[in-house]
Amino acid sequence: MSRSKRKTSICGNANSCSEKQDKRIYNRCYRHACKQLLQTDFEKELLPHLKEYSNPWGMSKDGKNWFDAKKFLKLMRK
């Protein structure tokens, strides 16, 4: 496998960032919505679902990017 190479110059975003900040933002929005709902209607038992305020497909780690294969030869290795 020492000579195997990628055929396309595309790479994922997993190395570039963390999802910690995105999760903090989404959880703050969710907690704020829960507090607002409990202050206005404290007899209501159902709280909003977390998926209403978060989008796992919209986080910064999601997706792939193209790169220049001539500049980054090490990324072309498998």
C-alpha positions as CSV (number, residue, x, y, z in Angstrom):
1,M,0.0,0.0,0.0
2,S,3.0,2.3,0.0
3,R,2.4,3.4,-3.6
4,S,-1.4,3.8,-3.5
5,K,-2.7,7.3,-4.2
6,R,-6.0,9.0,-4.2
7,K,-7.6,9.5,-7.6
8,T,-9.4,12.7,-6.7
9,S,-8.1,15.6,-4.7
10,I,-10.9,15.9,-2.2
11,C,-10.6,15.7,1.6
12,G,-13.0,15.9,4.6
13,N,-13.2,18.7,7.1
14,A,-12.6,16.5,10.1
15,N,-9.1,17.8,10.8
16,S,-9.8,21.5,10.5
17,C,-12.1,22.2,13.4
18,S,-14.2,20.9,16.3
19,E,-17.9,20.7,16.8
20,K,-17.6,21.9,20.4
21,Q,-18.5,25.5,19.6
22,D,-21.5,24.5,17.4
23,K,-22.8,22.2,20.2
24,R,-22.5,25.1,22.7
25,I,-24.5,27.4,20.5
26,Y,-27.2,24.9,19.8
27,N,-27.6,24.0,23.5
28,R,-27.7,27.6,24.5
29,C,-30.5,28.2,22.0
30,Y,-32.4,25.1,23.3
31,R,-32.0,26.1,27.0
32,H,-33.2,29.6,26.2
33,A,-36.3,28.3,24.4
34,C,-37.1,25.9,27.3
35,K,-36.8,28.8,29.8
36,Q,-39.0,31.0,27.7
37,L,-41.6,28.3,27.3
38,L,-41.6,27.5,31.1
39,Q,-42.0,31.2,32.0
40,T,-45.0,31.7,29.7
41,D,-46.8,28.4,30.2
42,F,-45.5,26.6,33.3
43,E,-48.3,24.0,33.3
44,K,-47.2,22.6,29.9
45,E,-45.4,19.4,30.3
46,L,-43.9,19.0,26.8
47,L,-40.6,20.8,26.1
48,P,-39.4,21.4,22.5
49,H,-37.3,18.7,20.9
50,L,-33.6,19.4,20.6
51,K,-33.7,18.8,16.8
52,E,-35.9,21.9,16.4
53,Y,-32.9,24.0,17.4
54,S,-29.9,22.1,16.1
55,N,-28.9,20.9,12.7
56,P,-26.2,18.3,12.6
57,W,-25.7,18.9,8.9
58,G,-25.1,22.5,9.4
59,M,-22.1,22.2,11.7
60,S,-18.7,23.4,10.6
61,K,-17.1,19.9,10.5
62,D,-19.6,18.7,7.9
63,G,-18.7,18.3,4.2
64,K,-15.6,18.0,2.0
65,N,-13.3,20.4,0.3
66,W,-11.2,20.3,-2.9
67,F,-7.4,20.9,-2.5
68,D,-4.5,21.5,-4.9
69,A,-2.9,18.1,-5.5
70,K,0.3,19.7,-6.7
71,K,0.8,21.7,-3.5
72,F,-0.2,19.0,-1.0
73,L,1.4,15.8,-2.1
74,K,1.1,14.2,1.3
75,L,-2.7,14.5,1.2
76,M,-2.8,12.5,-2.0
77,R,-1.4,9.4,-0.2
78,K,-3.8,7.0,1.3
